[in-house]
Amino acid sequence: MRILISLVLMLCLVACADNQSKPIPAKDTLARIGNPYTDTFVLHTTPSVRLQPDPTGPKIFRGTTKENDYNSMLQQGYDMVGYSSFEAGNVAPELAAEQAKLIKADMVLVYTNVSDPNVSKVKVDKTNARALSPTGAGDARLTADGKVIDQDTHHYAYFASYWIKLAPPLIGVHVNGPIAGSEKAGLPILAVIQHSPADKAGLANGDILTKIGDVVLDAPEKLTSAAQLYAGKTVALSFSRAGVSRDTSITLNQ
């Protein structure tokens, strides 16, 4: 029984999915009593404007690098609403989907790593099956001294992040607060949502927003105020990139 293959998809994100992508298979998995994805869930944020949940239910994908995945999901117009983190044996992937349904998430990214430091995974081919699992498959796990151990005794570190699709944004940026100790006002851009007004205005990750129209951006709340004030209008936009001040215009959505 190949545990990891039965748990996750062979892709990292929708942005990098190919035509061969399929839902995570739920067969050949074991679930502990209860739902660890629910038991360890931590609420991250509650966006005020979102699209209606996908009627087909949440999709589950395999994560790669948490930080890169996080930025990529923000750029695709998603927002993270929470996460689960725990260590356990073989856990069925549909349990992550159950938690996603409870919080009305559209997507779940699942990360798994072997948490047993004394176990290494050894791959063998069909013509030279040097290490066989107890079930006869040529994909056994061994202890440090080369002893084959029961795969069902393994423990894994699980992490799942839950995402919802946001409604089209008025501006289309995720920002951090002002830089501590900086003499100049400004909000550093964490991510620019694809095809948003900010994207069309040429803004990029790492730019620092300083002013929209007459609103000086010295706090995240000012960005929200500017979005509401200038919704549907074309206004002046000031920002800095690599220390150089720049001016352009931006047409906000309504």
Backbone as CSV, one residue per row, in Angstrom:
resi,resn,N_x,N_y,N_z,CA_x,CA_y,CA_z,C_x,C_y,C_z
1,MET,0.853,-1.206,0.000,0.000,0.000,0.000,0.873,1.234,0.000
2,ARG,0.721,2.064,-0.969,1.521,3.264,-1.029,0.753,4.412,-0.399
3,ILE,1.225,4.798,0.759,0.463,5.743,1.587,0.388,7.123,0.943
4,LEU,1.536,7.651,0.508,1.536,9.031,0.031,0.739,9.189,-1.252
5,ILE,0.796,8.168,-2.147,0.079,8.279,-3.405,-1.409,8.304,-3.172
6,SER,-1.897,7.553,-2.173,-3.326,7.519,-1.893,-3.786,8.736,-1.137
7,LEU,-2.877,9.590,-0.677,-3.279,10.750,0.117,-3.417,12.004,-0.706
8,VAL,-2.569,12.208,-1.707,-2.503,13.522,-2.332,-2.503,13.450,-3.841
9,LEU,-2.779,14.587,-4.495,-2.702,14.707,-5.942,-1.261,14.891,-6.381
10,MET,-0.976,14.533,-7.610,0.364,14.756,-8.131,0.461,16.141,-8.774
11,LEU,0.123,17.161,-7.992,0.289,18.543,-8.406,0.286,19.403,-7.195
12,CYS,0.751,20.641,-7.321,0.860,21.515,-6.153,-0.269,22.507,-6.083
13,LEU,-0.615,23.203,-7.191,-1.629,24.241,-7.144,-2.390,24.243,-8.453
14,VAL,-3.517,24.922,-8.456,-4.273,25.088,-9.686,-3.421,25.781,-10.734
15,ALA,-2.601,26.738,-10.314,-1.789,27.510,-11.238,-0.802,26.650,-11.989
16,CYS,-0.377,25.553,-11.371,0.619,24.707,-12.018,0.052,23.332,-12.337
17,ALA,-1.281,23.197,-12.361,-1.905,21.916,-12.667,-1.775,21.617,-14.150
18,ASP,-1.764,20.343,-14.518,-1.751,19.975,-15.920,-3.012,19.194,-16.238
19,ASN,-3.094,18.733,-17.494,-4.308,18.054,-17.936,-4.470,16.677,-17.321
20,GLN,-3.459,16.195,-16.614,-3.534,14.875,-16.011,-4.016,14.912,-14.567
21,SER,-4.302,16.092,-14.037,-4.655,16.208,-12.625,-5.993,15.542,-12.340
22,LYS,-6.055,14.869,-11.179,-7.262,14.186,-10.740,-7.446,14.419,-9.256
23,PRO,-8.679,14.269,-8.749,-8.893,14.409,-7.301,-8.086,13.382,-6.525
24,ILE,-7.772,13.699,-5.282,-7.042,12.770,-4.428,-7.886,11.518,-4.201
25,PRO,-7.363,10.336,-4.500,-8.143,9.119,-4.248,-8.279,8.851,-2.766
26,ALA,-9.447,8.415,-2.356,-9.686,8.144,-0.939,-9.506,6.668,-0.602
27,LYS,-9.322,5.826,-1.602,-9.187,4.394,-1.335,-7.829,4.086,-0.708
28,ASP,-7.741,2.922,-0.129,-6.496,2.436,0.463,-5.949,3.373,1.528
29,THR,-6.802,3.970,2.321,-6.355,4.840,3.401,-7.003,4.410,4.699
30,LEU,-6.377,4.783,5.786,-6.889,4.462,7.110,-7.139,5.752,7.866
31,ALA,-8.224,5.848,8.586,-8.537,7.054,9.344,-8.611,6.727,10.825
32,ARG,-8.018,7.560,11.648,-8.126,7.390,13.086,-9.507,7.832,13.534
33,ILE,-9.883,7.488,14.748,-11.181,7.883,15.278,-11.227,9.399,15.387
34,GLY,-12.345,9.993,14.947,-12.457,11.438,14.957,-11.844,12.024,13.703
35,ASN,-11.811,13.343,13.644,-11.235,14.029,12.488,-10.148,14.982,12.956
36,PRO,-8.874,14.630,12.794,-7.798,15.505,13.263,-7.756,16.835,12.531
37,TYR,-8.267,16.879,11.302,-8.313,18.149,10.580,-9.274,19.123,11.260
38,THR,-10.339,18.585,11.848,-11.287,19.415,12.590,-10.775,19.715,13.991
39,ASP,-10.206,18.689,14.644,-9.737,18.851,16.023,-8.647,19.903,16.152
40,THR,-7.819,20.063,15.117,-6.678,20.986,15.202,-6.872,22.247,14.370
41,PHE,-8.091,22.467,13.872,-8.325,23.623,13.001,-8.139,24.938,13.743
42,VAL,-7.445,25.872,13.090,-7.224,27.219,13.628,-7.758,28.229,12.621
43,LEU,-8.677,29.093,13.063,-9.244,30.116,12.188,-8.193,31.170,11.890
44,HIS,-8.036,31.500,10.614,-7.020,32.479,10.212,-7.626,33.858,10.003
45,THR,-8.630,33.946,9.175,-9.274,35.229,8.907,-10.651,34.961,8.324
46,THR,-11.494,35.957,8.350,-12.840,35.826,7.790,-13.096,36.971,6.817
47,PRO,-12.798,36.799,5.525,-13.028,37.859,4.546,-14.499,38.233,4.473
48,SER,-14.768,39.495,4.231,-16.148,39.970,4.208,-16.810,39.778,2.854
49,VAL,-16.022,39.700,1.775,-16.589,39.579,0.439,-15.991,38.355,-0.242
50,ARG,-16.826,37.394,-0.559,-16.367,36.176,-1.211,-17.393,35.731,-2.235
51,LEU,-16.984,34.863,-3.130,-17.916,34.276,-4.068,-18.696,33.163,-3.379
52,GLN,-19.790,32.751,-4.007,-20.540,31.627,-3.472,-19.665,30.372,-3.524
53,PRO,-19.729,29.525,-2.498,-18.924,28.298,-2.511,-19.210,27.455,-3.744
54,ASP,-18.207,26.750,-4.212,-18.351,25.867,-5.362,-19.393,24.795,-5.041
55,PRO,-20.460,24.681,-5.837,-21.512,23.694,-5.538,-21.025,22.251,-5.622
56,THR,-19.911,22.016,-6.297,-19.379,20.655,-6.396,-18.557,20.267,-5.172
57,GLY,-18.361,21.209,-4.260,-17.607,20.910,-3.051,-16.152,21.319,-3.159
58,PRO,-15.440,21.289,-2.045,-14.037,21.717,-2.037,-13.135,20.767,-2.810
59,LYS,-12.094,21.328,-3.414,-11.085,20.543,-4.118,-9.855,20.395,-3.219
60,ILE,-9.198,19.242,-3.310,-8.013,18.979,-2.499,-6.806,18.839,-3.417
61,PHE,-5.745,19.572,-3.085,-4.530,19.510,-3.873,-3.322,19.326,-2.972
62,ARG,-2.264,18.809,-3.552,-1.022,18.628,-2.815,-0.234,19.933,-2.797
63,GLY,0.233,20.339,-1.610,1.060,21.523,-1.496,2.522,21.184,-1.692
64,THR,3.319,22.192,-2.040,4.759,21.985,-2.191,5.506,22.791,-1.139
65,THR,5.704,24.080,-1.405,6.359,24.969,-0.449,5.316,25.932,0.098
66,LYS,5.136,25.961,1.398,4.041,26.728,1.992,4.088,28.202,1.612
67,GLU,5.258,28.823,1.718,5.358,30.257,1.434,5.047,30.557,-0.024
68,ASN,5.605,29.768,-0.936,5.341,29.986,-2.356,3.881,29.718,-2.693
69,ASP,3.327,28.666,-2.122,1.918,28.355,-2.353,1.020,29.471,-1.833
70,TYR,1.370,30.001,-0.667,0.577,31.073,-0.062,0.514,32.279,-0.998
71,ASN,1.668,32.710,-1.496,1.697,33.869,-2.387,0.970,33.584,-3.694
72,SER,1.131,32.370,-4.208,0.473,32.011,-5.456,-1.044,32.015,-5.315
73,MET,-1.545,31.502,-4.201,-2.987,31.482,-3.979,-3.548,32.893,-3.844
74,LEU,-2.825,33.773,-3.166,-3.265,35.163,-3.060,-3.350,35.802,-4.440
75,GLN,-2.366,35.544,-5.279,-2.348,36.127,-6.615,-3.490,35.610,-7.476
76,GLN,-3.964,34.407,-7.183,-5.077,33.836,-7.939,-6.438,34.280,-7.409
77,GLY,-6.437,35.141,-6.398,-7.693,35.663,-5.889,-8.318,34.859,-4.776
78,TYR,-7.523,34.021,-4.104,-8.001,33.256,-2.951,-7.516,33.907,-1.659
79,ASP,-8.175,33.570,-0.563,-7.713,34.008,0.751,-7.789,32.824,1.706
80,MET,-6.786,32.708,2.565,-6.740,31.581,3.493,-7.618,31.870,4.700
81,VAL,-8.484,30.926,5.039,-9.400,31.114,6.162,-9.007,30.307,7.389
82,GLY,-8.019,29.434,7.267,-7.584,28.670,8.427,-6.670,27.536,8.028
83,TYR,-6.205,26.812,9.040,-5.307,25.693,8.775,-5.453,24.629,9.858
84,SER,-4.976,23.427,9.544,-4.912,22.318,10.502,-3.487,21.788,10.508
85,SER,-3.014,21.356,11.676,-1.658,20.831,11.784,-1.618,19.755,12.863
86,PHE,-1.112,18.573,12.512,-1.071,17.479,13.488,-0.126,16.391,12.991
87,GLU,0.182,15.445,13.873,0.948,14.256,13.513,0.078,13.031,13.771
88,ALA,0.111,12.090,12.850,-0.721,10.894,12.977,-0.199,9.822,12.042
89,GLY,-0.879,8.680,12.054,-0.551,7.620,11.122,-1.174,7.917,9.773
90,ASN,-1.706,6.888,9.136,-2.305,7.047,7.820,-3.702,7.647,7.958
91,VAL,-3.927,8.837,7.434,-5.200,9.549,7.587,-5.857,9.724,6.220
92,ALA,-7.127,9.385,6.141,-7.859,9.466,4.876,-8.007,10.908,4.411
93,PRO,-7.786,11.187,3.118,-7.869,12.555,2.620,-9.263,13.143,2.675
94,GLU,-10.301,12.284,2.649,-11.650,12.843,2.683,-11.941,13.559,4.000
95,LEU,-11.138,13.307,5.037,-11.330,14.021,6.301,-10.986,15.499,6.156
96,ALA,-10.006,15.815,5.320,-9.692,17.219,5.047,-10.845,17.877,4.296
97,ALA,-11.457,17.120,3.388,-12.605,17.647,2.649,-13.790,17.885,3.570
98,GLU,-13.972,17.007,4.565,-15.075,17.189,5.512,-14.916,18.493,6.288
99,GLN,-13.690,18.787,6.741,-13.458,20.038,7.454,-13.656,21.229,6.526
100,ALA,-13.230,21.095,5.281,-13.410,22.178,4.318,-14.892,22.484,4.100
101,LYS,-15.710,21.439,4.074,-17.150,21.649,3.911,-17.737,22.384,5.111
102,LEU,-17.247,22.067,6.304,-17.763,22.714,7.513,-17.544,24.216,7.487
103,ILE,-16.409,24.647,6.946,-16.094,26.085,6.926,-16.363,26.708,5.558
104,LYS,-16.975,25.912,4.657,-17.347,26.384,3.318,-16.133,26.865,2.518
105,ALA,-15.043,26.128,2.627,-13.844,26.441,1.847,-13.989,25.902,0.428
106,ASP,-13.314,26.546,-0.504,-13.340,26.098,-1.895,-12.187,25.161,-2.229
107,MET,-11.096,25.275,-1.484,-9.907,24.505,-1.810,-9.110,24.181,-0.551
108,VAL,-8.453,23.022,-0.564,-7.578,22.609,0.533,-6.226,22.221,-0.054
109,LEU,-5.156,22.741,0.523,-3.805,22.313,0.170,-3.291,21.439,1.305
110,VAL,-2.884,20.220,0.985,-2.446,19.262,1.998,-0.948,19.009,1.860
111,TYR,-0.255,19.067,2.992,1.185,18.813,3.044,1.429,17.631,3.981
112,THR,2.274,16.696,3.568,2.614,15.564,4.431,4.113,15.318,4.386
113,ASN,4.670,15.008,5.548,6.078,14.647,5.654,6.214,13.540,6.683
114,VAL,7.120,12.612,6.435,7.379,11.565,7.416,7.994,12.202,8.651
115,SER,7.396,11.961,9.811,7.888,12.577,11.043,8.756,11.643,11.864
116,ASP,8.893,10.373,11.423,9.743,9.409,12.128,11.175,9.566,11.633
117,PRO,12.101,10.098,12.442,13.457,10.390,11.974,14.289,9.156,11.682
118,ASN,13.871,7.982,12.138,14.677,6.778,11.960,14.238,5.931,10.777
119,VAL,13.316,6.477,9.958,12.788,5.705,8.844,13.182,6.370,7.537
120,SER,13.681,5.591,6.601,14.017,6.119,5.281,13.288,5.301,4.232
121,LYS,12.846,5.938,3.155,12.078,5.267,2.109,13.033,4.810,1.006
122,VAL,12.984,3.542,0.652,13.885,2.980,-0.344,13.064,2.499,-1.525
123,LYS,13.351,3.020,-2.732,12.650,2.587,-3.925,13.449,1.486,-4.623
124,VAL,12.755,0.472,-5.124,13.410,-0.612,-5.853,12.614,-0.888,-7.110
125,ASP,13.303,-1.399,-8.132,12.593,-1.699,-9.368,12.133,-3.155,-9.375
126,LYS,11.339,-3.502,-10.413,10.743,-4.838,-10.463,11.791,-5.924,-10.706
127,THR,12.872,-5.562,-11.389,13.875,-6.564,-11.724,14.881,-6.786,-10.609
128,ASN,14.903,-5.915,-9.625,15.872,-6.050,-8.537,15.219,-5.624,-7.235
129,ALA,14.247,-6.392,-6.802,13.466,-6.046,-5.611,14.251,-6.389,-4.356
130,ARG,15.181,-5.529,-4.005,16.047,-5.788,-2.855,15.351,-5.560,-1.528
131,ALA,14.349,-4.695,-1.504,13.653,-4.414,-0.248,12.160,-4.421,-0.503
132,LEU,11.489,-5.424,0.015,10.053,-5.557,-0.182,9.311,-5.221,1.094
133,SER,8.151,-4.610,0.929,7.308,-4.329,2.077,6.664,-5.626,2.549
134,PRO,6.041,-5.619,3.743,5.362,-6.831,4.230,4.271,-7.327,3.304
135,THR,3.726,-6.435,2.450,2.665,-6.843,1.530,3.216,-7.354,0.215
136,GLY,4.540,-7.290,0.045,5.138,-7.786,-1.180,5.457,-6.713,-2.195
137,ALA,5.076,-5.468,-1.951,5.359,-4.383,-2.884,6.819,-3.977,-2.780
138,GLY,7.408,-3.608,-3.903,8.810,-3.222,-3.885,9.013,-1.784,-3.491
139,ASP,8.504,-1.381,-2.379,8.592,0.019,-1.948,8.564,0.066,-0.433
140,ALA,9.472,-0.639,0.202,9.455,-0.786,1.653,10.088,0.400,2.347
141,ARG,9.805,0.530,3.637,10.456,1.525,4.481,11.306,0.782,5.496
142,LEU,12.505,1.292,5.703,13.464,0.604,6.540,13.885,1.469,7.708
143,THR,14.276,0.821,8.799,14.884,1.531,9.919,16.326,1.846,9.552
144,ALA,17.014,2.588,10.430,18.383,2.984,10.148,19.309,1.784,9.972
145,ASP,18.985,0.659,10.622,19.842,-0.526,10.504,19.391,-1.469,9.390
146,GLY,18.454,-1.017,8.543,18.047,-1.795,7.386,16.930,-2.774,7.615
147,LYS,16.285,-2.741,8.755,15.201,-3.667,9.060,13.886,-3.150,8.493
148,VAL,13.171,-4.030,7.775,11.873,-3.649,7.223,10.864,-3.532,8.349
149,ILE,10.099,-2.434,8.358,9.086,-2.259,9.392,7.718,-2.104,8.757
150,ASP,6.701,-2.333,9.540,5.315,-2.254,9.089,4.992,-0.820,8.718
151,GLN,4.509,-0.603,7.484,4.217,0.753,7.031,3.136,1.420,7.873
152,ASP,2.215,0.630,8.418,1.109,1.207,9.170,1.553,1.825,10.496
153,THR,2.803,1.603,10.906,3.285,2.174,12.162,3.887,3.556,11.967
154,HIS,3.989,4.034,10.738,4.619,5.319,10.480,3.764,6.472,10.981
155,HIS,4.437,7.537,11.348,3.749,8.770,11.697,4.155,9.857,10.706
156,TYR,3.191,10.693,10.377,3.418,11.754,9.410,3.015,13.095,10.011
157,ALA,3.702,14.131,9.575,3.323,15.493,9.939,2.385,16.000,8.849
158,TYR,1.153,16.303,9.243,0.144,16.791,8.301,-0.078,18.288,8.502
159,PHE,-0.232,18.997,7.399,-0.617,20.410,7.453,-1.575,20.644,6.304
160,ALA,-2.687,21.313,6.583,-3.665,21.626,5.544,-4.071,23.083,5.664
161,SER,-4.050,23.796,4.558,-4.534,25.178,4.536,-5.822,25.225,3.720
162,TYR,-6.775,26.028,4.184,-8.112,26.097,3.594,-8.311,27.472,2.963
163,TRP,-8.856,27.477,1.742,-8.933,28.707,0.958,-10.333,28.932,0.398
164,ILE,-10.702,30.201,0.272,-11.950,30.573,-0.395,-11.633,31.528,-1.537
165,LYS,-12.472,31.506,-2.548,-12.320,32.403,-3.692,-13.017,33.719,-3.386
166,LEU,-12.275,34.816,-3.510,-12.828,36.129,-3.211,-13.570,36.697,-4.414
167,ALA,-14.514,37.587,-4.144,-15.184,38.326,-5.207,-14.173,39.245,-5.886
168,PRO,-14.412,39.654,-7.139,-13.475,40.556,-7.816,-13.169,41.776,-6.948
169,PRO,-11.898,42.073,-6.717,-11.522,43.145,-5.785,-11.641,44.532,-6.400
170,LEU,-11.843,45.533,-5.542,-11.869,46.915,-6.009,-10.488,47.347,-6.490
171,ILE,-9.448,46.954,-5.752,-8.078,47.320,-6.124,-7.287,46.087,-6.528
172,GLY,-7.198,45.093,-5.638,-6.537,43.849,-6.003,-5.141,43.660,-5.469
173,VAL,-4.894,44.109,-4.235,-3.590,43.874,-3.617,-3.779,43.361,-2.196
174,HIS,-2.822,42.557,-1.744,-2.697,42.196,-0.336,-1.478,42.944,0.182
175,VAL,-1.642,43.653,1.292,-0.557,44.494,1.790,-0.207,44.152,3.229
176,ASN,1.007,44.518,3.609,1.426,44.484,5.002,1.254,45.876,5.590
177,GLY,1.395,45.987,6.905,1.342,47.291,7.545,2.576,48.104,7.212
178,PRO,2.590,49.384,7.597,3.747,50.247,7.326,5.022,49.649,7.903
179,ILE,6.135,49.893,7.233,7.422,49.393,7.701,7.818,50.115,8.977
180,ALA,8.111,49.354,10.027,8.472,49.946,11.317,9.724,50.806,11.181
181,GLY,9.668,52.019,11.745,10.816,52.913,11.729,10.975,53.714,10.454
182,SER,10.101,53.476,9.467,10.209,54.215,8.215,9.621,55.610,8.370
183,GLU,10.309,56.594,7.813,9.833,57.976,7.895,8.769,58.265,6.839
184,LYS,8.694,57.444,5.805,7.741,57.661,4.733,6.527,56.750,4.907
185,ALA,5.362,57.297,4.571,4.142,56.492,4.610,4.188,55.476,3.478
186,GLY,3.468,54.405,3.659,3.419,53.434,2.576,3.097,52.042,3.063
187,LEU,2.442,51.278,2.197,2.048,49.908,2.502,2.733,48.965,1.520
188,PRO,3.640,48.107,2.001,4.310,47.149,1.114,3.312,46.136,0.548
189,ILE,3.412,45.870,-0.739,2.526,44.912,-1.392,3.057,43.500,-1.196
190,LEU,2.205,42.649,-0.620,2.551,41.244,-0.428,2.234,40.432,-1.678
191,ALA,1.093,40.724,-2.302,0.691,39.994,-3.512,-0.266,40.851,-4.322
192,VAL,-0.160,40.739,-5.643,-1.065,41.418,-6.569,-1.954,40.365,-7.211
193,ILE,-3.263,40.539,-7.114,-4.207,39.579,-7.680,-4.210,39.695,-9.202
194,GLN,-4.119,38.560,-9.863,-4.070,38.525,-11.317,-5.322,39.149,-11.930
195,HIS,-5.117,39.950,-12.981,-6.187,40.568,-13.767,-6.988,41.607,-12.972
196,SER,-6.488,42.031,-11.846,-7.164,43.039,-11.025,-6.769,44.440,-11.494
197,PRO,-7.446,45.499,-10.997,-7.030,46.861,-11.320,-5.562,47.121,-10.994
198,ALA,-5.090,46.599,-9.873,-3.683,46.793,-9.500,-2.754,46.123,-10.504
199,ASP,-3.127,44.934,-10.945,-2.326,44.220,-11.942,-2.292,44.999,-13.249
200,LYS,-3.430,45.518,-13.680,-3.504,46.286,-14.923,-2.751,47.607,-14.817
201,ALA,-2.612,48.131,-13.593,-1.873,49.379,-13.389,-0.367,49.147,-13.330
202,GLY,0.058,47.891,-13.381,1.478,47.588,-13.401,2.130,47.415,-12.051
203,LEU,1.338,47.302,-10.989,1.915,47.097,-9.663,2.469,45.680,-9.544
204,ALA,3.460,45.525,-8.652,4.116,44.232,-8.488,4.404,43.971,-7.020
205,ASN,4.620,42.711,-6.695,4.993,42.353,-5.327,6.242,43.128,-4.912
206,GLY,6.220,43.676,-3.700,7.361,44.431,-3.205,7.241,45.926,-3.399
207,ASP,6.351,46.375,-4.292,6.100,47.815,-4.419,5.509,48.342,-3.118
208,ILE,5.685,49.629,-2.872,5.128,50.254,-1.670,4.121,51.313,-2.092
209,LEU,2.854,51.072,-1.774,1.797,52.033,-2.094,1.877,53.210,-1.134
210,THR,1.852,54.420,-1.669,1.940,55.605,-0.812,0.693,56.485,-0.865
211,LYS,0.004,56.482,-2.019,-1.150,57.381,-2.110,-2.073,56.954,-3.246
212,ILE,-3.378,56.986,-2.990,-4.395,56.784,-4.014,-5.320,57.988,-3.975
213,GLY,-5.413,58.695,-5.098,-6.189,59.932,-5.096,-5.621,60.885,-4.067
214,ASP,-6.468,61.330,-3.139,-6.028,62.222,-2.064,-5.785,61.485,-0.758
215,VAL,-5.872,60.163,-0.767,-5.741,59.376,0.456,-4.293,58.911,0.633
216,VAL,-3.655,59.379,1.701,-2.298,58.949,2.034,-2.378,57.582,2.714
217,LEU,-1.640,56.629,2.206,-1.740,55.245,2.684,-0.722,54.984,3.785
218,ASP,-1.081,55.360,5.004,-0.197,55.146,6.150,-0.713,54.050,7.078
219,ALA,-1.790,53.371,6.669,-2.357,52.262,7.439,-3.222,51.429,6.496
220,PRO,-3.329,50.115,6.720,-4.155,49.275,5.847,-5.597,49.752,5.746
221,GLU,-6.107,50.336,6.829,-7.489,50.825,6.809,-7.671,51.935,5.774
222,LYS,-6.607,52.703,5.526,-6.690,53.781,4.531,-6.860,53.211,3.126
223,LEU,-6.286,52.050,2.877,-6.448,51.425,1.567,-7.905,51.027,1.352
224,THR,-8.536,50.493,2.386,-9.953,50.142,2.309,-10.802,51.383,2.079
225,SER,-10.486,52.456,2.784,-11.226,53.714,2.624,-11.093,54.252,1.208
226,ALA,-9.876,54.200,0.659,-9.651,54.693,-0.695,-10.410,53.854,-1.717
227,ALA,-10.445,52.540,-1.506,-11.155,51.658,-2.426,-12.642,51.990,-2.462
228,GLN,-13.220,52.249,-1.302,-14.638,52.582,-1.231,-14.915,53.979,-1.779
229,LEU,-14.004,54.908,-1.527,-14.187,56.291,-1.968,-14.118,56.426,-3.482
230,TYR,-13.202,55.673,-4.102,-12.958,55.834,-5.539,-13.461,54.651,-6.365
231,ALA,-14.338,53.833,-5.813,-14.856,52.672,-6.544,-15.439,53.087,-7.891
232,GLY,-14.997,52.430,-8.961,-15.488,52.722,-10.297,-14.854,53.921,-10.963
233,LYS,-13.904,54.557,-10.307,-13.276,55.769,-10.839,-11.815,55.519,-11.205
234,THR,-11.296,56.396,-12.060,-9.876,56.392,-12.397,-9.202,57.518,-11.629
235,VAL,-8.206,57.172,-10.826,-7.551,58.156,-9.957,-6.037,57.995,-10.034
236,ALA,-5.351,59.010,-9.517,-3.890,58.977,-9.478,-3.412,57.977,-8.428
237,LEU,-2.303,57.356,-8.710,-1.712,56.369,-7.808,-0.221,56.637,-7.676
238,SER,0.248,56.733,-6.441,1.675,56.932,-6.176,2.217,55.720,-5.427
239,PHE,3.403,55.289,-5.829,4.047,54.155,-5.165,5.550,54.261,-5.369
240,SER,6.273,53.433,-4.667,7.726,53.393,-4.856,8.150,51.970,-5.178
241,ARG,9.182,51.868,-5.995,9.731,50.568,-6.383,11.254,50.651,-6.321
242,ALA,11.828,49.814,-5.486,13.285,49.809,-5.295,13.789,51.190,-4.895
243,GLY,13.002,51.890,-4.076,13.414,53.187,-3.567,13.142,54.355,-4.484
244,VAL,12.581,54.097,-5.668,12.297,55.159,-6.635,10.798,55.438,-6.656
245,SER,10.415,56.709,-6.456,8.998,57.092,-6.453,8.446,57.074,-7.873
246,ARG,7.218,56.609,-8.001,6.577,56.532,-9.310,5.126,56.978,-9.192
247,ASP,4.599,57.454,-10.315,3.205,57.887,-10.378,2.544,57.259,-11.596
248,THR,1.305,56.843,-11.422,0.533,56.283,-12.517,-0.938,56.521,-12.201
249,SER,-1.821,55.851,-12.891,-3.254,55.944,-12.593,-3.817,54.536,-12.485
250,ILE,-4.940,54.424,-11.812,-5.586,53.132,-11.621,-7.094,53.312,-11.713
251,THR,-7.762,52.392,-12.400,-9.218,52.402,-12.501,-9.762,51.306,-11.601
252,LEU,-10.443,51.705,-10.534,-10.936,50.746,-9.554,-12.219,50.074,-10.033
253,ASN,-12.411,48.847,-9.619,-13.672,48.165,-9.887,-14.773,48.756,-9.021
254,GLN,-16.029,48.429,-9.374,-17.160,48.865,-8.556,-17.671,47.715,-7.716
